[in-house]
Amino acid sequence: MPPTLALGAAGLLAFQAWRRAQPAFIEIGTDRFAAIARTGAYLIDGRLLGASQWGAALLALAVEQGGCRKTLLVAADSLDTETFRILAVSARSASGRVSGS
């Protein structure tokens, strides 16, 4: 029984850490993208470089943050329709940009 309880507690702690790391808010600017946690900490805050989109269900965003390039996956059902559309258009207009230009 103790190993089962220990495994359950470890799983619960891992789930809570994962949940805290998920963005609660996003900010979309003309040339900027930010993902903000529930605590107010910025998870990603940088220049939107572009995106690849598969169908209407998923965006893979490239964001330059502090000289590093990060990729963020955004599912269509995680945002309202209008916000997802704006994000997709912003990402498409940013595609073709090269880091540092």
N, C-alpha and C positions, 0 to 999 in steps of 0.2 A: 504494500500500500504506500509506503513513503516514496519509493521511486515514481509512482504514478502521480502523487501529489506534487512532487518536485518538478516533474515534466509539465504538468498542467500549469504550475506557477510560472515556469520559464516561458511557456507558450503565451500566457497572458501578458507577461512583461514585454515580450517581443511584439505582440500585437499592439499594445499601448504605445510603444516607441514608434512603430510603423505609422500608427494613426496620427501621432503628433507631427510626423515628418510630412504629412500630406498637406498640400496647399488648401487654404480655406478661402482665399481671395486671389484674384489675378488683376493686374493693371495692364492695360494695353495702351501704349502711346504710339505716336507717329513712327518713332524709331526705337522704341523701348518696350521691353516685356518684363514684368515682375510677378513672381508667385510668392504670396505671403502666407505664413502659417497662422494658426489660431492665436498663437502667443504674440503675434505682431512682428516676428523675425522674418527677414527676407530670405526665402529659400533660393530663389534665382532673381537676379536683378541685373539686366544687361541689355545689350543691343540685339535686336532680332535680326538674324542673318537670312532666314528663309525657312522653307518647309517642304516636306514631301507629304502628299495626301493620298490615302488609299480609300477610294470610294467617298462616301459621305460620313464615314464612321470614325475615322482616326486621323489625327494630325501628328506628325513628328516634327517638332520645332527645333531649329538650331539657334541657340542663344550664346552670344559671346559675353562672358563675364570675367573681367579682370585678366584678359589675355588668354583665358581658357574657353574652349568651345564645349558647351553642354547640350545634350539632346533631351528634350522633354516630350513625352507622349501624352496627348490629350484625347480622350474619348469623347465622341459627340454627345453621348448621354450624360456626361459629367457637367455640362454647361447647358444653359438655355439656348435655344436655336439661334437667336439673334447674336448672342455673344460668340458662339462658335463660328458663325458666318463672318463676323467682323475679324475674329482672330485668323480665320483662313485667308481672308482677303489681305489682311496686313502681312501675313507670312508670305503669301504669293508675291506681293509687291516688293517684299524684302529679298526674295530669292534672286540669286545672281550677284548679290553683294559679296565682296571678298573681305575677309577679316582684315581689319586695319585700314580700310579705305574710307 
